[in-house]
Amino acid sequence: MVNYTKVSRELSEQGWSLIPDLLDESQIQLLRDSFDYMLANKRPSSEILYTHSDKPVDSPGMSNLMLQWFNSHKSDGPSSTKSLAYSLRSVAKKIMGVKPVLFQDILMIKKSGFKAFEWHQDYPYWPVDSSRGILFWAPAQDSNAENGGLGFADNSHTLGIGPSIDLHTGKPQSGRPGEVPSNLHQITPELTTGDVLVFTPLTWHRSGVNQTDIPRMAWSCSWLHPESHWNLENAPNHPLAKYVQNGERVTEVFTCD
């Protein structure tokens, strides 16, 4: 049972919280089935999102950072995470105090030998006008520092909105004002299968190198406040910029080619 008082307090004080045993065996198996299908049938996303500038000529994209598949909740069949995402809506609602909007979800695999995923916030990559929201992060196996588990900098969500980061260099993307805060200290909680991390879109986080021979698989989903609106100036190069109307309220109902 979720201790919502504890989760809300930790989100406010440190910017993240761990919810133990939130997913049951059937939900974990759904995740694993989705990963299996994607690996066998779908190419992962190949590029980092450069929010305001062109991709640097020498950027290798995502090829040595992470395998990622976006928005599997929008599909049906063996790859779909729709039922899993929607099952967490009630949890998100109790944490946020309002019925949230599902913004996106991502399936992620970090293989042995992939580089660290450097410090960043999620909000600077989103074409929306508000950072009010939360993210869930759920591993499909035990997760820790050794296998590249997700880590946070305590209280970093109070430092304000930073720049979008070039995830290869760990530095602000071209033309973006601001800097990565100095002296960020990574805390990587140990998770067992079924545990879920929740954090804010302004919490600085990263994941280190997977030092094991077993790929680390995890799924995340992002929820926004229902009064959020599209703000394309925040991330004009985001793929959704071609499909949504600037200034309109964010909804879950839109179609992409």
C-alpha positions in Angstrom: 0.0 0.0 0.0 1.4 3.4 -1.0 2.2 5.7 1.9 1.1 8.9 0.1 2.0 11.2 3.0 5.6 9.9 2.9 5.8 10.1 -0.9 4.5 13.7 -0.9 6.8 14.8 1.8 9.9 13.3 0.1 8.9 14.8 -3.3 8.7 18.2 -1.6 11.9 17.9 0.5 14.2 15.9 -1.8 12.6 15.8 -5.2 12.1 12.1 -5.4 10.7 9.1 -3.5 10.8 5.3 -3.7 7.5 3.4 -3.7 8.1 -0.2 -2.8 6.2 -3.1 -4.5 4.0 -0.9 -6.5 3.9 -3.2 -9.6 2.7 -6.8 -9.3 4.0 -9.8 -11.2 1.6 -9.5 -14.1 2.6 -5.8 -14.6 6.2 -6.7 -14.5 5.7 -9.5 -17.1 3.8 -7.0 -19.3 6.9 -4.8 -19.2 9.2 -7.6 -20.1 6.9 -8.8 -22.9 6.9 -5.2 -24.3 10.7 -5.1 -24.2 10.9 -8.5 -26.0 8.6 -7.3 -28.7 10.4 -4.0 -29.3 13.8 -5.7 -29.5 12.5 -8.2 -32.1 10.3 -5.9 -34.2 11.0 -2.1 -33.7 14.0 0.1 -34.2 14.8 2.2 -31.2 14.9 6.0 -31.3 18.3 7.0 -32.8 18.6 10.6 -31.8 19.0 12.9 -28.8 16.6 15.8 -28.7 18.4 19.0 -29.3 15.7 21.4 -28.2 16.7 24.6 -30.0 19.5 23.8 -32.4 20.5 21.4 -35.0 22.2 18.1 -34.0 26.0 18.6 -33.8 27.7 17.1 -36.8 29.8 14.8 -34.6 27.0 13.6 -32.3 26.6 9.8 -32.2 23.0 10.2 -31.2 21.7 7.6 -28.7 23.8 4.8 -30.1 26.1 4.4 -27.1 23.9 5.8 -24.4 20.6 4.0 -24.4 18.1 2.0 -26.5 14.8 3.9 -26.2 11.3 3.4 -27.6 8.8 6.2 -27.1 5.1 6.1 -26.3 4.4 2.4 -26.5 1.2 3.3 -24.6 -0.2 4.6 -27.9 0.0 1.2 -29.5 -2.0 -2.0 -29.2 -0.8 -5.5 -29.1 2.2 -7.1 -27.4 4.3 -4.0 -27.3 1.6 -1.8 -25.6 2.2 -0.3 -22.1 -1.3 1.3 -22.2 -2.8 -0.7 -19.4 0.2 -0.3 -17.2 0.4 3.4 -17.7 -3.3 3.9 -17.0 -3.1 1.7 -13.9 -0.7 4.3 -12.4 -3.1 7.2 -13.1 -4.8 6.8 -9.8 -1.4 6.8 -8.0 -0.4 9.9 -9.8 -3.7 11.6 -9.0 -3.3 10.9 -5.3 0.2 12.3 -5.3 -0.6 15.4 -7.4 -4.1 16.1 -6.0 -5.6 16.4 -9.5 -6.4 14.0 -12.4 -3.2 14.2 -14.4 -2.5 14.0 -18.2 -0.3 11.3 -19.5 2.4 13.1 -21.5 4.7 10.3 -22.6 6.2 7.0 -21.7 9.6 5.4 -22.6 11.1 1.9 -22.7 14.8 2.1 -22.0 17.7 -0.4 -22.2 21.2 0.3 -20.9 23.6 -2.3 -22.1 27.0 -3.1 -20.7 29.5 -0.7 -22.2 27.1 2.2 -22.8 28.2 5.6 -21.6 26.8 7.3 -18.5 23.6 9.3 -19.0 24.7 12.6 -17.7 23.0 15.0 -15.3 19.8 16.6 -16.6 16.3 17.6 -15.8 13.4 16.4 -17.9 11.3 19.6 -18.1 13.7 21.5 -20.4 13.0 18.9 -23.2 9.2 19.3 -23.0 7.2 21.7 -25.2 4.9 22.7 -22.3 4.5 25.8 -20.2 4.7 24.3 -16.7 6.9 21.9 -14.8 4.0 20.8 -12.6 4.0 17.0 -12.9 5.7 13.8 -11.9 7.5 10.9 -13.5 7.5 7.2 -12.6 10.5 5.1 -13.3 10.2 1.3 -13.0 12.9 -1.3 -13.6 12.1 -4.7 -15.2 14.7 -6.2 -12.9 16.6 -5.3 -9.7 18.3 -1.9 -10.2 21.3 -0.4 -8.4 24.5 1.7 -9.0 26.3 -1.4 -10.4 23.9 -1.9 -13.3 23.4 1.8 -14.1 20.4 2.4 -12.0 18.8 5.9 -11.8 20.3 8.3 -9.3 19.2 11.7 -8.0 20.7 14.8 -6.5 18.7 15.5 -3.3 16.9 18.8 -3.2 18.0 19.7 -6.7 14.4 20.4 -7.8 14.6 23.7 -5.8 17.4 25.0 -8.0 15.1 26.3 -10.8 14.9 25.4 -14.4 18.2 24.5 -16.0 19.2 24.2 -19.7 18.6 21.2 -21.9 21.7 19.1 -21.8 23.8 17.5 -24.5 23.7 14.0 -22.9 27.1 13.1 -24.5 29.0 16.0 -23.1 27.0 16.7 -20.0 27.1 20.4 -20.9 24.3 22.8 -21.9 23.1 22.4 -25.5 24.2 25.0 -28.0 22.7 28.4 -27.3 21.0 27.4 -24.1 21.5 29.7 -21.1 22.4 28.4 -17.7 24.8 25.7 -16.3 24.7 22.3 -14.7 24.7 23.0 -10.9 28.0 22.4 -9.3 28.5 19.7 -6.6 25.6 17.5 -7.5 25.9 14.3 -5.5 24.3 11.2 -7.0 22.2 9.0 -4.7 21.3 5.8 -6.4 18.6 3.9 -4.5 18.6 0.1 -4.7 15.3 -1.2 -6.2 13.9 -4.7 -6.3 11.6 -5.7 -9.1 8.2 -4.1 -8.5 9.6 -1.0 -6.9 8.9 2.4 -8.6 10.7 5.7 -8.3 8.8 8.9 -8.5 10.4 12.3 -9.1 9.7 15.8 -10.3 10.5 17.2 -13.8 13.0 19.6 -12.2 14.9 17.0 -10.2 18.5 16.6 -11.6 19.2 12.9 -12.2 21.6 10.7 -14.1 22.6 7.0 -14.5 26.1 5.6 -14.5 27.6 2.8 -16.6 26.1 -0.6 -16.5 29.0 -2.7 -15.1 27.2 -6.0 -15.4 26.7 -8.3 -18.4 22.9 -8.1 -18.1 21.1 -5.2 -19.9 19.3 -2.9 -17.5 15.7 -2.4 -18.6 13.4 0.3 -17.2 10.2 2.0 -18.2 9.2 5.6 -17.4 6.0 7.5 -17.7 5.4 11.3 -17.4 2.3 13.0 -16.0 1.4 16.7 -16.3 -1.0 18.9 -14.4 -4.3 19.1 -16.3 -3.9 22.9 -16.6 -0.7 22.5 -18.6 -0.6 24.1 -22.1 1.6 23.6 -25.1 4.6 26.0 -25.2 6.6 25.3 -28.2 9.2 27.9 -27.4 10.4 25.7 -24.5 11.4 22.9 -26.9 10.7 24.0 -30.5 12.5 20.9 -32.0 10.4 18.4 -30.1 8.6 16.0 -32.5 5.2 17.0 -31.1 5.7 20.6 -32.3 4.4 19.6 -35.8 1.2 18.2 -34.4 0.0 20.5 -31.5 -1.2 24.1 -31.3 0.9 26.5 -29.3 -1.1 27.7 -26.3 -3.7 25.0 -26.3 -4.3 22.8 -23.2 -2.3 19.6 -23.2 -4.5 16.6 -23.8 -3.8 12.9 -24.4 -5.8 12.9 -27.7 -3.6 13.8 -30.7 -2.4 11.9 -33.7 1.1 11.7 -35.1 2.1 10.2 -38.4 
